[in-house]
Amino acid sequence: MEGTSKKLSVYDLSKTDSGLLQSKELYQYILNTSVYPNEAEVLKDLRQATASHPGHVMLSAADEGPLMSLLLKLVNAQKTIEIGVYTGYSLLITALSLPKDGKVIAIDPNRSYFELGLPFFKRAEVEHKVEYIESMALPVLDKLLEDRKNEGSFDYAFVDADKSNYTNYHERLMKLVKVGGIILYDNTLWSGTVAWEDDSSLDEQMVHLRAIFIDLNKKLASDSRIQISQLPVGDGLTMCMRLC
Ligand SMILES: C[S@@+](CC[C@H](N)C(=O)[O-])C[C@H]1O[C@@H](n2cnc3c(N)ncnc32)[C@H](O)[C@@H]1O
């Protein structure tokens, strides 16, 4: 009966094991051929430990890992920032990819999540590279910008939290990340729903977030201060390089 069917939530759309490719075989092929065989043992263990956590739907996709690691190494990243830590899967990728004296400022208001992942950072001996800040991200970015020394001092930023603030983060990160530096925005294809003609089968939260990402994607694509690439890995990753 019209109007009574269950609306799709983030849980329904992230439960598929086919990724954005909508082909379980092809997605598994990518994971099994190039992602899992090269995933550090400690990362695999953290991913598996997180899989049983009630918030596991938030875990960053494993196929994003090799790309992040490669980018960090390509730009010789030393000083980086991560917004949205959860149990630290993407943060551990960053910490493992940075040089010994590299640093990542990691911001998340829910420290208890990070504490689940902390033993894995200790085991990997990269804990010293992480400066964890228990806070919402926006005030931390504003505080960093109060010190002019921080302007243009970051090589790389990864944003994976609080989707309604992505455009606010973008304006701050455009000052904090150096020209030539990289900003990655996660979830920008929002389970593929950004391309749907009709959102009537989605629940209220999904409708809201779909609209946020449609707007963000237009803004990033027309921002002349950056060069971007929209990548269909994970839930959609937009890679931006600051041009000026
Ligand atoms: C999608 S998860 C991050 C996943 C993580 N990147 C990973 O690799 O598993 C989003 C995280 O953002 C955090 N968060 C929510 N609101 C936030 C805010 N305003 N600022 C920073 N982090 C926030 C949540 O506590 C949650 O841990």
Ligand as a Chemical Component Dictionary entry (heavy atoms), coordinates in Angstrom:
data_LIG
# 
_chem_comp.id                   LIG 
_chem_comp.type                 NON-POLYMER 
_chem_comp.pdbx_formal_charge   0 
_chem_comp.three_letter_code    LIG 
# 
loop_
_chem_comp_atom.comp_id 
_chem_comp_atom.atom_id 
_chem_comp_atom.alt_atom_id 
_chem_comp_atom.type_symbol 
_chem_comp_atom.charge 
_chem_comp_atom.model_Cartn_x 
_chem_comp_atom.model_Cartn_y 
_chem_comp_atom.model_Cartn_z 
_chem_comp_atom.pdbx_ordinal 
LIG C1  C1  C 0  31.950 7.997  10.446 1  
LIG S1  S1  S 1  32.671 8.051  12.025 2  
LIG C2  C2  C 0  34.390 8.160  11.655 3  
LIG C3  C3  C 0  34.936 6.848  11.131 4  
LIG C4  C4  C 0  36.438 6.769  11.095 5  
LIG N1  N1  N 0  36.991 7.680  10.125 6  
LIG C5  C5  C 0  36.896 5.353  10.833 7  
LIG O1  O1  O 0  37.895 5.176  10.134 8  
LIG O2  O2  O -1 36.295 4.393  11.311 9  
LIG C6  C6  C 0  32.231 9.621  12.566 10 
LIG C7  C7  C 0  32.806 10.064 13.906 11 
LIG O3  O3  O 0  32.584 11.470 13.990 12 
LIG C8  C8  C 0  32.404 11.808 15.330 13 
LIG N2  N2  N 0  31.753 13.114 15.368 14 
LIG C9  C9  C 0  30.421 13.412 15.401 15 
LIG N3  N3  N 0  30.236 14.740 15.425 16 
LIG C10 C10 C 0  31.498 15.296 15.381 17 
LIG C11 C11 C 0  31.976 16.638 15.363 18 
LIG N4  N4  N 0  31.137 17.679 15.393 19 
LIG N5  N5  N 0  33.300 16.839 15.306 20 
LIG C12 C12 C 0  34.160 15.792 15.256 21 
LIG N6  N6  N 0  33.761 14.504 15.272 22 
LIG C13 C13 C 0  32.443 14.266 15.331 23 
LIG C14 C14 C 0  31.599 10.664 15.900 24 
LIG O4  O4  O 0  31.789 10.595 17.296 25 
LIG C15 C15 C 0  32.186 9.464  15.139 26 
LIG O5  O5  O 0  33.162 8.840  15.912 27 
# 
loop_
_chem_comp_bond.comp_id 
_chem_comp_bond.atom_id_1 
_chem_comp_bond.atom_id_2 
_chem_comp_bond.value_order 
_chem_comp_bond.pdbx_ordinal 
LIG C1  S1  SING 1  
LIG S1  C2  SING 2  
LIG S1  C6  SING 3  
LIG C2  C3  SING 4  
LIG C3  C4  SING 5  
LIG C4  N1  SING 6  
LIG C4  C5  SING 7  
LIG C5  O1  DOUB 8  
LIG C5  O2  SING 9  
LIG C6  C7  SING 10 
LIG C7  O3  SING 11 
LIG C7  C15 SING 12 
LIG O3  C8  SING 13 
LIG C8  N2  SING 14 
LIG C8  C14 SING 15 
LIG N2  C9  SING 16 
LIG N2  C13 SING 17 
LIG C9  N3  DOUB 18 
LIG N3  C10 SING 19 
LIG C10 C11 SING 20 
LIG C10 C13 DOUB 21 
LIG C11 N4  SING 22 
LIG C11 N5  DOUB 23 
LIG N5  C12 SING 24 
LIG C12 N6  DOUB 25 
LIG N6  C13 SING 26 
LIG C14 O4  SING 27 
LIG C14 C15 SING 28 
LIG C15 O5  SING 29 
# 
